[in-house]
Amino acid sequence: MRSTLRFFALLGLVPLVGSCTSMDDFSFSGKSLYPGTLEENARVEENQSVLLVGFRGTKSVNYVQYCGSSCKNYRFSPRTDDVVALIMPVPRGDLEFNSYTVAERRTGRITLMSGYTREYGYLAVDDDPPINVDQPGIYYHLTLNADDGSFTPGPDEEMLRLAKTKYGHLLLGLQPANFEWPE
């Protein structure tokens, strides 16, 4: 009986893994479906880039998903009014911010938000501009307001200052690709 239950549990997981990522992406982090953030890995390989995403609002973000030809899922410690540095393999074209999770500080309740409203029935991240991560470097995509799902595309000067303070020593050798560091 136990082996039968395990078999059906495995069958249930196979479509989930297949829908999230390709096998190439599965082995990217070596251990899981989740590639790292810069804090976790503290090293960017020569065939990788760093994608900066800023968060504003009272809700804490702890997961984002970027999709192009396949999807990348990133889990990290909850962030409020902060920036996260996602390690991204290159080249990756037409990446779109797909979904994220937030936890309200008072309740700790987790909510899934998605840019694919019609397919999944979640709240939308409306019309985020795709970004091409076509060579190693540092890219800034957008700043998300986690309270209402709105975003500001492109670099945010305050978030860039924060990123330089937090990650500057880990970004040596990488050049900004779509922005300039503020003075």
N, C-alpha and C positions, 0 to 999 in steps of 0.2 A: 504494500500500500504506500509506504513512504517513498519508494523509488518512483512510483506512478505520479505522486504529487510533485516531486522534484522535476520530473519530466515535463509536466504541464506548466509548472512555474517557469522553467527554462524556455518553453515555447512562448510563453507570454512576454518574456524579456527580449527575445530575438527580434521581433518587429520593432520594439522600442529602440533598440540599439541601431538597427538598420535605418530607422527614420531620422535619427539624430545626426548621424555622421557616417562617413565612409570608413573602411577598415584602415586606410592610411591615417585618417584623423584619430582613430581609436588608439593607435600606437604612438601618437605624437608625444604624449606626456610620459609614456613608458608604463604607466600603471592604471590610468583611468581615462574616461571620456573628457576630463577637464584639463585643458592645458593650463599652464600656470600664469600667475600674475608676477610682476617683477619682484615683489617682496619674497615670494615663495622660492623662486628659482635663483634670483640674484645674479643671473647671467643670461645674456642674450647671445645666441649662436650667430654665426655669419649668415645663415639663411633665414634669419628671423628679423622682425621689426617690433617696435613697441607702439601700441595704439593707446592714446590717452583719452579717457572719458571722464567728464566731470559730473558731479551730482550735487544738486541743491534741494533744499526743502527740509521738512521736519521728519520725513520718513527715511528709514535707513535702507539702502540698496545693498544686497549681498549676492546677487547673481545677475549675469547678463548673457545673452546669446547673440552672436553675430552670424548671419547667413549669407552665403554667396552660392557657389556650386555645391557646397556642403556647409554644415553648421559647426560652430565652435561654442562650447558652453564654458563659462568662467564662474567659479564660486570663489568668494573671498569674504573676509570679515566685514560685517555691516559698515556702510559708509553713509555719513550725512555731511553735507557741505565739504566734500572731499573729491579727490581725483584718484582714479585707479589706472595702473599701467598694465595693459594686457599684452602678453607675448603672442605674436601672430607670425605664422610661417609666411614666407613670400615665395612667389607672387600670389596675391589674393585680390581678385577684381570684383567690383560691384558689391562690396560688402554692405549689408544693411543691418542696422540695429533692430533685432527682431523682438526680443522679450527681456524682461527683467523681473525680479521679485523685490518686494519691499516689506518691511516690518514696521508697524507703527510703534513708536517708543512707549506709549502708554499701555498698549494691549499685548504687544509682541506677536500679533497676528500676522501671518505671512499671506501676501496677495500676489498672484501671478498676473502680470500685465503683458500683453502681446501686441505686436504690430500687425498680426494677421487676424483681425477681428472676425471676418466672415468664416474662416476655417475653424477657429478654435473657440470663439465666443468670449474672448477676453477684451479688456479695455485696450484701446489702440494707441500706438505711438505713431501719430499721423505724419505720413510723407517724409520720413527722414531721408536726407540725401545719401545716396550710396558713396562709399569711399573706396578708392583703389590703393591698395598697399602693394605696390609693384616692385619695390626694392627695399633693402634694409635701410632703416632710418627710424625717426620718431614722427608719428602722425598724431594730430589732434582731430577727433571726429566731431563730438558735440558735447553740450552740457545739458543734462537731463534734469528737469524739475520733477522729482519723485512724487510730489504731492498731487500733481494733476496730469502727469504724463507728457507735458509740453517739453520742448527742447529748443535750444539755440544752436544752430549749426555753426561749425567752424571754431577756431581757437577762442578761448576766453582768457583774457589777460590775468585775472586773479587766479584761475586754475593753473595757468602756465607757471606762474610764480610758485605756487604750492608744489607743482610737479617738480620744478627745478630744485626746490629745497629738499623734498622727500627723496627723489630718485637721481639727482644730478650725479652723485658719485657712482651710480650703477649704469649710467648712460654714456660713459666715456667711450669715445670712438664712434658713436652714432650721431648723425646730424639731423636736425629738424628737416622734414620733407615738405610740409605744407604750412609752416609758420616760422616766425622768428622769436627767440626768447625775449621777453620784455627786459628792459634795463632795470 
